Amino acid sequence: NNLDGWIRQSLAIMAEKGIPGTYNGIHRNIMRESSGNPLAINNWDINAINGTPSKGLLQVIDPTFNTYHVAGTSLDPYNPVANITAACNYAAHRYGSIDNVNGPY
């Protein structure tokens, strides 16, 4: 029930579902996006202005979370494991892997 555990749990689900990514890639992006706060919310950028603020460890907007949600994880975008896994699924489809993301995505 901490950042290390959430990342490891997400990696296990990702391995089952064929979603690429490494611990280091996930951790690096989490630290940049939310500093490890699973309840982080961005209320100031263009997404927030448009009514869909970025949420959670990897700052995912609701439409992206819903599209890339991974079955078997929570439907709550603030749930750390669900947020990580959905964001990594999105990054896999868009960039090949969360490991290839080195800035806001």
N, C-alpha and C positions, 0 to 999 in steps of 0.2 A: 504494500500500500504506500509506495513512494515512487519517485521518478524512475529509479533503476528497475523496480519491479514492473511498472507500467510498460516501460520500453521492452523488457524481456517478454512480458505476456503478449504484447503486440507482435514482436518478432516471431513468437511461436505460432500465432494465428496467421501471420503473413507467410510463414513457411508452408503451412497447410494449404493456403490459397494461392501459392505461387506468386506472391507479391514481393519484388526485390527490395532490398534495403539492409543497412547494417546499423548496429548499435551506435557507432560513431556518427554516422550520417543523421540519424534520428536525433541524437542528443545535441549535436551542433545546431540543428535547425530549431529545436525546442528552446534552447538557451537564447537564440537570437529573437525568436518570435514571442516568447512569454516568460522567459527567465525561470521556467519550470512551474509556473502557476497555472494549475488546471482550470481555474476560474477566471483567467485573464479575458478581458473583452476590450476591443478597440472601438471606442465611441467617437473617434474624430476623423477617420479617413473617408474616402469616397464611398466605400461599402457601407459604413455607418450612416453617412449622409443620405444614402439611397435606401436606408431601412434594413440593411442586412449586415450588421456588424460582425467582424471576425471574432471567433470564440475559441477558448480552450488552449491547450498546450501548443498546438501548431496553427492557431489562428485561422480556422476554417469558417467560411460563411455557410449559412444553412443550406442554400441550394447545392453547393459543392459537397457538403457533408451528406445530404440526402442522396445525391447521385452516386457517390463513391462509398457509401456506407457498406461495411462488410457484414454479411449475415453472421449471426451468432454473437455480435457485439451489441452493446446498448444503443438505443435510438436517441440517447441524450448526447448532444454535441459537446457537453462539458465533461462527459465521462472520459477519463484519461485514455483508456485503452481504445475505446471507440474512436476518439478524436485522432489519436496517433495512427490507427489502422486505416481509417478513411483518408486521412491526409497522405499517407504513404501510397495508398491505392491511386489517389488522384495524381500524385507525383510520378508514379510508375507509368500511368497512361500519358501524361503530358511531357515528362522529362526522361523517362526510362527508369528512374529510381530517385528516391529521396536523397540518395548520395550525390546526385547531380545538381541538387538545389543549393546554391551558395548565396542566396539573397531572397528578398520577398518573392513569393510565387503566386 
